[in-house]
Amino acid sequence: MDKTGRLGGEKITVDDLLQGRSPSLDLDCLYGLGPSDPQDARFYESDEVRLRMGITSADSGMAPLQGFDLARRASSTGEPGTALIPDHRNDENLAVAQLHLAFIRFHNRVVGELTGQGNPSVTIFDEARKQVVMHYQWMLRRDYLPRIVDPNIVEDVFTNGRKFFDVPVCASNSTTSRVGGVQPGDTPTMPIEFSVAAFRLGHSMVRAGYQWNSIFNNDDPPGDPRRFRPATLQDLFDFSGTSGSLTEIQPLPSVWIADFRRLFDLVRDGGAGPDLAPPAGGLNFARRIDTRLGNPLGELAPGSSAAEPGQPFDRITANLAFRNLMRADMVTLASGQQAAEHLEVGALSPEQILAGDNGVDLNAPAGKRNPDSAFTDEERERLVTHTPLWFYILRESEFNRGQLNGEKLDADGSPASEAVLSLRFSTGPWKGATTPSSETRPGGRNWVARRGTANSAWLTCCSTRSTVKRPC
């Protein structure tokens, strides 16, 4: 929800955070206000049902490929980024942009299935969006959350309900094709404790480099004579339209199309056949959730900050950890200790906060690399009594094997896990969370993975299937 562009440290009010994006899990970033909205119609094909896709550029012997880049404008034209999508932040790096494109392809494929069944044309968009949103929510509920949070806590929240941050819920709005939830323009209802701190835990999971496709990897032996090297995180920012320079005239080169076999375990988690298994050693894994961030996140590109025009961008501003901490201060965010007290759970001890568990050791003396890294006694006292919530959640995760599950603290449980679930799932109804595993796709064929989990690996498998030969 928070995409204001201020980075200078001035305070931000709740009214400043009002931005027109939906806080519900309704894929607002994919659909915007729908094809009938005059402003958002540009994201759709002329049939007002399918989402637009772009074409890649020829490179290294590979031809341009339609449908493997986001649709783009010729230039930024005063708007952030160049991708024709509702939220330009999804084009800040190539990994997110290609996943966004996978959802576009999935939507368009559902549209094709519904059209082939002879459904009335006036119902196809709403039905396709409903099915895509349901599967998205099902993936979050059944696949994503149990990977980062103790499954027992996930079940408890969905079984016994939320304890904090209730919000109003509106009926489905046929005008905007919303699937229930809070409408754009309503008072912000995503808790800032989530958007500014809790969900930024994902920053610690980012790798410095990726086995991206058959060209950008370190496979041994090389499977492609053009094999170059692994993709760096900086590469993924450079080949975007928000942090980088991609436009309609200069789109994504074909050699940078993502190989989803390397990004998701399509065989084990997606139920795909052996032909979609990644090359040996070519599967990327997220890093452990802890207080360490990859070095490239300390030197981000100016476009990744969403800074307002004329705002200075210096070395400290390029540091993602600094941005997170500064943002929390700008919105006067609660500390970790305050959040724990509010949630009525036990807090980390001062020694746990300082020493951690295989994370950043704040007791360590200043070194040659960071000569000013040591804390004064006053700073140390402030840190252990008013710990920034984002850092607190990452630190807590270190004591739980890189997962949010409440072990090794005390009998009261874990503020981080409660925060991530109780905060996030206070933002509207779940249309797909309780969908039975027998849910079928158009045509009666099963849309759910073999083990009853329609997850992100499975989605990419069915949305990117193509007879076009590409670097995957």
C-alpha positions as CSV (number, residue, x, y, z in Angstrom):
1,M,0.0,0.0,0.0
2,D,2.8,2.4,0.8
3,K,4.3,3.8,-2.3
4,T,4.8,7.5,-1.4
5,G,8.2,8.6,-2.8
6,R,9.6,10.6,0.1
7,L,12.9,9.5,1.4
8,G,14.2,12.5,3.3
9,G,13.0,11.6,6.8
10,E,10.0,14.0,7.1
11,K,7.0,12.5,8.9
12,I,4.2,10.9,6.9
13,T,0.5,10.8,7.9
14,V,-2.1,8.1,7.2
15,D,-3.7,10.5,4.7
16,D,-0.4,10.6,2.8
17,L,-0.5,6.8,2.4
18,L,-3.9,6.9,0.6
19,Q,-3.0,5.9,-2.9
20,G,-5.9,4.1,-4.7
21,R,-4.4,0.6,-4.5
22,S,-6.4,-2.2,-2.9
23,P,-5.1,-3.7,0.3
24,S,-7.0,-7.0,-0.3
25,L,-5.5,-10.1,-1.9
26,D,-7.4,-9.5,-5.1
27,L,-4.5,-9.0,-7.6
28,D,-5.3,-5.3,-7.9
29,C,-1.7,-5.0,-9.2
30,L,-2.7,-7.2,-12.2
31,Y,-6.2,-5.9,-13.0
32,G,-6.3,-2.3,-11.8
33,L,-9.9,-1.1,-12.0
34,G,-10.7,-3.4,-14.9
35,P,-11.1,-2.9,-18.6
36,S,-14.2,-0.6,-18.3
37,D,-12.2,2.0,-16.4
38,P,-11.0,4.8,-18.8
39,Q,-7.6,5.0,-17.2
40,D,-6.9,1.3,-16.8
41,A,-8.3,0.2,-20.2
42,R,-4.8,0.6,-21.6
43,F,-3.7,-2.5,-19.7
44,Y,-6.1,-4.7,-21.8
45,E,-6.3,-5.9,-25.3
46,S,-9.0,-4.4,-27.6
47,D,-11.4,-7.2,-26.7
48,E,-11.5,-5.8,-23.1
49,V,-10.9,-9.3,-21.7
50,R,-7.3,-10.3,-22.2
51,L,-4.4,-8.5,-20.6
52,R,-1.7,-7.0,-22.9
53,M,1.7,-8.6,-23.3
54,G,4.8,-7.3,-25.0
55,I,7.4,-8.7,-27.4
56,T,11.1,-9.2,-26.6
57,S,14.0,-8.0,-28.7
58,A,16.3,-10.3,-30.8
59,D,19.7,-11.0,-29.1
60,S,22.5,-13.5,-29.4
61,G,20.8,-15.4,-32.3
62,M,17.4,-15.5,-30.6
63,A,14.5,-14.0,-32.4
64,P,11.9,-11.6,-30.8
65,L,9.3,-13.5,-28.9
66,Q,5.7,-12.3,-28.5
67,G,4.3,-12.6,-25.0
68,F,7.6,-12.9,-23.0
69,D,7.9,-9.3,-21.9
70,L,5.4,-6.9,-20.3
71,A,3.7,-4.5,-22.7
72,R,5.5,-1.1,-22.5
73,R,5.3,2.5,-23.4
74,A,7.9,4.2,-25.6
75,S,9.1,6.2,-22.6
76,S,8.2,7.1,-19.1
77,T,6.1,10.1,-20.2
78,G,6.1,11.5,-16.7
79,E,4.9,8.3,-15.1
80,P,7.2,5.9,-13.1
81,G,8.5,3.1,-15.2
82,T,7.4,2.0,-18.7
83,A,5.4,-1.2,-18.2
84,L,1.7,-1.0,-19.0
85,I,0.6,-2.5,-15.7
86,P,-1.4,-1.0,-12.8
87,D,1.5,-0.9,-10.3
88,H,5.0,0.1,-11.7
89,R,6.7,-1.5,-8.7
90,N,6.1,-4.9,-10.3
91,D,8.6,-3.9,-12.9
92,E,11.4,-2.7,-10.5
93,N,13.3,-6.0,-11.2
94,L,13.1,-8.7,-13.8
95,A,12.2,-11.5,-11.3
96,V,9.0,-9.8,-10.2
97,A,8.2,-8.6,-13.8
98,Q,8.5,-12.1,-15.2
99,L,6.3,-13.5,-12.5
100,H,3.7,-10.7,-13.1
101,L,3.9,-11.7,-16.8
102,A,3.2,-15.3,-15.8
103,F,0.0,-14.2,-14.1
104,I,-1.0,-12.3,-17.2
105,R,-0.4,-15.4,-19.3
106,F,-2.4,-17.5,-16.8
107,H,-5.3,-15.0,-17.0
108,N,-5.3,-15.1,-20.7
109,R,-5.2,-18.8,-20.8
110,V,-8.2,-19.0,-18.5
111,V,-10.0,-16.6,-20.8
112,G,-9.2,-18.9,-23.7
113,E,-10.6,-21.9,-21.9
114,L,-13.8,-20.1,-21.0
115,T,-14.2,-18.7,-24.5
116,G,-13.7,-22.2,-26.0
117,Q,-16.5,-23.5,-23.8
118,G,-19.0,-21.0,-25.3
119,N,-19.5,-18.9,-22.2
120,P,-21.3,-15.6,-22.8
121,S,-18.7,-13.0,-23.7
122,V,-20.1,-10.5,-21.2
123,T,-19.2,-12.9,-18.3
124,I,-15.8,-14.1,-19.4
125,F,-13.7,-11.3,-17.8
126,D,-15.4,-11.5,-14.4
127,E,-15.2,-15.3,-14.3
128,A,-11.6,-15.4,-15.4
129,R,-10.6,-12.8,-12.8
130,K,-12.5,-14.7,-10.2
131,Q,-10.7,-18.0,-11.0
132,V,-7.3,-16.4,-11.1
133,V,-7.8,-14.6,-7.8
134,M,-9.0,-17.8,-6.2
135,H,-6.0,-19.7,-7.3
136,Y,-3.7,-16.9,-6.2
137,Q,-5.2,-16.9,-2.7
138,W,-5.1,-20.7,-2.6
139,M,-1.4,-20.7,-3.4
140,L,-0.7,-18.2,-0.6
141,R,-2.7,-20.2,1.9
142,R,-1.6,-23.6,1.0
143,D,1.9,-23.2,-0.4
144,Y,3.6,-19.9,0.5
145,L,2.6,-19.2,4.1
146,P,3.5,-22.7,5.4
147,R,7.0,-22.2,4.1
148,I,7.7,-19.0,6.1
149,V,5.4,-19.5,9.1
150,D,4.8,-22.6,11.3
151,P,1.9,-24.4,9.6
152,N,0.3,-24.8,13.1
153,I,0.1,-21.0,13.4
154,V,-1.3,-20.7,9.9
155,E,-4.0,-23.3,10.7
156,D,-4.8,-21.6,14.0
157,V,-5.3,-18.2,12.4
158,F,-7.5,-19.5,9.6
159,T,-9.5,-21.8,12.0
160,N,-10.0,-19.4,15.0
161,G,-9.9,-16.1,13.1
162,R,-8.0,-12.9,13.5
163,K,-7.5,-11.3,16.9
164,F,-6.4,-7.8,15.8
165,F,-7.1,-5.2,13.1
166,D,-10.6,-5.9,11.9
167,V,-11.6,-3.9,8.8
168,P,-14.8,-3.2,7.0
169,V,-15.7,-5.6,4.1
170,C,-17.9,-4.6,1.2
171,A,-19.8,-6.7,-1.3
172,S,-18.6,-7.5,-4.7
173,N,-18.6,-4.4,-7.0
174,S,-19.8,-5.2,-10.5
175,T,-18.7,-1.8,-11.7
176,T,-15.0,-2.3,-10.9
177,S,-15.2,-6.1,-11.2
178,R,-13.8,-6.5,-7.7
179,V,-14.0,-9.8,-5.9
180,G,-15.2,-8.3,-2.6
181,G,-12.9,-6.5,-0.2
182,V,-12.0,-2.9,0.4
183,Q,-12.4,-0.6,-2.6
184,P,-9.7,1.7,-4.1
185,G,-10.0,5.1,-2.6
186,D,-11.3,3.8,0.8
187,T,-9.4,4.6,4.0
188,P,-6.2,2.6,4.0
189,T,-6.8,-0.7,5.8
190,M,-3.5,-2.5,5.4
191,P,-1.7,-2.1,8.8
192,I,1.5,-0.2,8.3
193,E,3.1,-2.6,10.8
194,F,2.7,-5.1,8.0
195,S,3.6,-3.0,5.0
196,V,6.5,-1.1,6.5
197,A,8.0,-3.9,8.7
198,A,6.5,-7.4,8.8
199,F,6.3,-8.2,5.1
200,R,9.7,-6.7,4.4
201,L,11.1,-9.9,5.8
202,G,11.4,-10.9,2.2
203,H,14.3,-8.6,1.7
204,S,16.5,-11.0,3.6
205,M,15.5,-13.8,1.3
206,V,16.9,-12.2,-1.8
207,R,20.0,-13.8,-3.4
208,A,23.0,-11.8,-4.8
209,G,22.9,-14.0,-8.0
210,Y,20.6,-16.4,-9.8
211,Q,20.8,-19.4,-12.1
212,W,18.5,-17.6,-14.5
213,N,18.3,-19.6,-17.7
214,S,20.4,-21.7,-20.0
215,I,22.6,-18.7,-20.8
216,F,23.0,-17.0,-17.4
217,N,24.1,-19.8,-15.1
218,N,27.1,-21.7,-13.9
219,D,26.0,-25.2,-15.0
220,D,28.8,-27.6,-15.2
221,P,29.1,-28.7,-17.9
222,P,27.4,-25.9,-19.8
223,G,24.1,-27.0,-21.4
224,D,24.2,-24.1,-23.9
225,P,27.3,-23.0,-25.9
226,R,26.3,-19.4,-25.2
227,R,26.5,-19.9,-21.5
228,F,27.9,-16.8,-19.9
229,R,27.6,-16.5,-16.1
230,P,24.9,-16.4,-13.4
231,A,22.6,-13.4,-13.4
232,T,23.5,-10.9,-10.8
233,L,20.9,-9.1,-8.7
234,Q,22.0,-5.9,-10.4
235,D,21.2,-7.5,-13.8
236,L,17.7,-8.1,-12.7
237,F,17.3,-4.4,-11.7
238,D,18.9,-3.3,-15.0
239,F,16.6,-5.3,-17.2
240,S,13.4,-3.6,-16.0
241,G,11.4,-0.5,-16.9
242,T,11.4,1.1,-13.4
243,S,14.9,0.6,-12.1
244,G,16.4,0.0,-15.6
245,S,15.8,1.4,-19.1
246,L,13.5,-1.0,-20.9
247,T,10.9,0.6,-23.1
248,E,8.6,-0.3,-26.0
249,I,11.4,0.6,-28.4
250,Q,14.0,-1.2,-26.3
251,P,12.2,-4.2,-24.7
252,L,13.6,-7.1,-22.8
253,P,16.2,-9.1,-24.9
254,S,15.1,-12.7,-25.6
255,V,18.1,-14.1,-23.8
256,W,16.8,-12.7,-20.4
257,I,13.5,-14.6,-20.4
258,A,13.2,-16.4,-17.1
259,D,13.5,-20.2,-17.0
260,F,10.9,-21.0,-14.4
261,R,12.2,-24.5,-14.0
262,R,15.1,-22.9,-12.1
263,L,12.9,-20.6,-10.0
264,F,10.3,-23.0,-8.9
265,D,10.4,-26.8,-8.3
266,L,7.8,-27.6,-11.0
267,V,8.3,-31.4,-10.5
268,R,8.2,-31.8,-6.7
269,D,5.9,-28.9,-5.9
270,G,4.0,-28.3,-9.1
271,G,3.2,-31.9,-10.2
272,A,4.9,-31.5,-13.6
273,G,6.6,-34.2,-15.6
274,P,10.4,-34.9,-15.5
275,D,10.9,-32.8,-18.7
276,L,10.3,-29.7,-16.6
277,A,12.9,-30.6,-14.0
278,P,15.7,-28.0,-13.5
279,P,19.2,-28.8,-14.8
280,A,21.4,-30.4,-12.1
281,G,22.3,-27.8,-9.5
282,G,20.2,-25.2,-11.3
283,L,17.4,-24.7,-8.8
284,N,17.5,-21.4,-6.9
285,F,16.6,-21.3,-3.2
286,A,15.6,-18.3,-1.2
287,R,18.0,-17.3,1.5
288,R,17.2,-17.9,5.2
289,I,15.1,-15.2,6.9
290,D,17.5,-13.4,9.2
291,T,19.2,-10.0,9.8
292,R,21.6,-10.3,6.9
293,L,20.9,-8.8,3.5
294,G,22.7,-9.4,0.2
295,N,25.4,-6.9,-0.5
296,P,23.7,-5.7,-3.8
297,L,20.8,-4.4,-1.7
298,G,23.1,-1.8,-0.3
299,E,23.6,-0.2,-3.7
300,L,20.2,-0.1,-5.4
301,A,19.5,1.9,-8.6
302,P,17.8,5.3,-8.3
303,G,14.7,4.1,-10.1
304,S,14.0,1.5,-7.4
305,S,13.3,4.1,-4.8
306,A,10.2,5.6,-6.4
307,A,11.7,9.0,-5.3
308,E,9.8,12.1,-6.2
309,P,11.2,14.3,-9.0
310,G,14.1,16.4,-7.8
311,Q,14.7,14.4,-4.7
312,P,18.4,13.7,-4.1
313,F,19.6,10.1,-4.4
314,D,22.9,9.4,-2.6
315,R,24.8,6.4,-1.4
316,I,22.8,6.0,1.9
317,T,19.5,6.4,0.0
318,A,20.6,3.5,-2.2
319,N,20.8,1.2,0.8
320,L,17.6,-0.8,1.2
321,A,18.1,-1.4,5.0
322,F,18.4,2.4,5.5
323,R,15.2,2.9,3.5
324,N,13.3,0.4,5.6
325,L,14.5,1.9,8.9
326,M,13.9,5.5,7.7
327,R,10.4,4.6,6.4
328,A,9.5,3.2,9.8
329,D,10.6,6.4,11.5
330,M,8.8,8.6,9.0
331,V,5.4,6.9,9.9
332,T,6.3,6.7,13.6
333,L,6.0,2.9,13.5
334,A,5.8,0.9,16.7
335,S,8.9,-0.7,18.0
336,G,9.3,-4.5,18.3
337,Q,8.8,-4.2,22.0
338,Q,5.6,-2.2,21.6
339,A,4.3,-4.7,19.0
340,A,5.0,-7.6,21.4
341,E,3.2,-5.8,24.2
342,H,0.2,-5.0,22.0
343,L,0.0,-8.6,20.8
344,E,0.4,-9.8,24.4
345,V,3.3,-12.0,23.7
346,G,6.8,-12.4,25.1
347,A,9.6,-10.1,23.8
348,L,13.1,-10.9,22.8
349,S,15.8,-10.3,25.5
350,P,18.4,-7.6,25.1
351,E,21.1,-10.2,24.5
352,Q,19.0,-11.9,21.8
353,I,18.6,-8.6,20.0
354,L,22.3,-7.8,20.2
355,A,23.8,-11.2,19.5
356,G,21.2,-12.9,17.4
357,D,21.6,-16.5,16.1
358,N,23.9,-16.7,13.1
359,G,22.9,-13.3,11.9
360,V,24.4,-9.8,12.3
361,D,26.3,-9.7,15.7
362,L,25.7,-6.2,17.1
363,N,28.1,-7.0,19.9
364,A,31.0,-7.2,17.4
365,P,33.5,-4.4,17.6
366,A,34.0,-2.0,14.8
367,G,36.1,-3.4,11.9
368,K,38.1,-2.1,9.0
369,R,35.2,-2.5,6.7
370,N,32.8,-0.6,8.9
371,P,35.0,1.5,11.2
372,D,31.9,3.4,12.6
373,S,29.8,0.3,13.2
374,A,30.3,0.1,17.0
375,F,27.5,1.5,19.2
376,T,27.8,3.9,22.1
377,D,26.2,2.8,25.4
378,E,23.3,5.2,24.8
379,E,22.7,3.8,21.3
380,R,22.9,0.3,22.5
381,E,20.3,0.9,25.3
382,R,18.0,2.6,22.8
383,L,18.4,-0.4,20.4
384,V,17.4,-3.0,22.9
385,T,14.5,-1.1,24.3
386,H,13.1,0.4,21.1
387,T,14.1,-2.1,18.4
388,P,12.9,-1.2,14.9
389,L,10.1,-3.6,14.1
390,W,11.5,-4.7,10.8
391,F,14.9,-5.7,12.4
392,Y,13.1,-7.2,15.4
393,I,11.1,-9.6,13.2
394,L,14.2,-10.6,11.3
395,R,16.1,-11.2,14.5
396,E,13.3,-13.3,16.0
397,S,13.2,-15.5,12.9
398,E,16.9,-16.4,13.5
399,F,15.9,-18.1,16.7
400,N,13.3,-20.1,14.8
401,R,15.5,-21.6,12.1
402,G,14.7,-18.9,9.6
403,Q,10.9,-19.3,10.0
404,L,8.3,-17.5,12.0
405,N,7.0,-20.1,14.4
406,G,7.4,-19.0,18.0
407,E,9.8,-21.7,19.2
408,K,12.7,-21.0,21.5
409,L,11.2,-17.8,22.9
410,D,8.8,-18.6,25.7
411,A,5.4,-20.1,26.4
412,D,3.7,-16.9,25.1
413,G,4.6,-17.5,21.4
414,S,6.0,-15.3,18.7
415,P,5.1,-11.7,17.9
416,A,6.5,-11.9,14.4
417,S,4.4,-14.9,13.3
418,E,1.3,-13.5,14.9
419,A,2.0,-10.1,13.3
420,V,2.5,-11.4,9.8
421,L,-0.7,-13.5,9.8
422,S,-3.0,-11.4,12.0
423,L,-2.0,-8.2,10.4
424,R,-2.1,-9.3,6.8
425,F,-5.3,-11.3,6.9
426,S,-7.3,-8.5,8.3
427,T,-7.7,-6.9,4.9
428,G,-10.7,-8.5,3.4
429,P,-12.4,-11.8,2.5
430,W,-10.6,-14.8,1.1
431,K,-12.4,-16.2,-1.9
432,G,-10.1,-19.1,-2.5
433,A,-8.6,-20.0,0.8
434,T,-11.2,-22.7,1.6
435,T,-11.7,-23.9,-2.0
436,P,-11.7,-27.7,-1.8
437,S,-8.9,-29.5,-3.6
438,S,-11.4,-30.9,-6.1
439,E,-11.7,-27.5,-7.6
440,T,-11.6,-27.9,-11.4
441,R,-10.6,-25.7,-14.2
442,P,-12.7,-24.9,-17.3
443,G,-13.4,-28.1,-19.2
444,G,-13.5,-30.3,-16.1
445,R,-9.8,-30.9,-16.0
446,N,-8.1,-30.6,-12.6
447,W,-6.5,-27.2,-12.0
448,V,-4.9,-28.2,-8.7
449,A,-1.5,-29.8,-8.3
450,R,-1.2,-33.5,-7.6
451,R,-0.8,-33.1,-3.9
452,G,-3.8,-30.8,-3.6
453,T,-1.8,-27.6,-3.7
454,A,-2.3,-25.1,-6.5
455,N,1.0,-23.3,-5.9
456,S,3.2,-20.8,-7.7
457,A,5.3,-23.6,-9.3
458,W,2.2,-25.1,-10.8
459,L,0.9,-21.7,-12.0
460,T,4.1,-21.0,-13.9
461,C,4.0,-24.4,-15.4
462,C,0.5,-23.9,-16.9
463,S,0.9,-20.3,-17.7
464,T,4.2,-20.4,-19.6
465,R,3.7,-23.5,-21.7
466,S,4.6,-22.7,-25.2
467,T,5.9,-24.4,-28.4
468,V,8.3,-21.5,-28.9
469,K,11.9,-22.5,-28.3
470,R,13.4,-20.1,-25.8
471,P,16.4,-20.0,-23.3
472,C,14.7,-22.1,-20.7
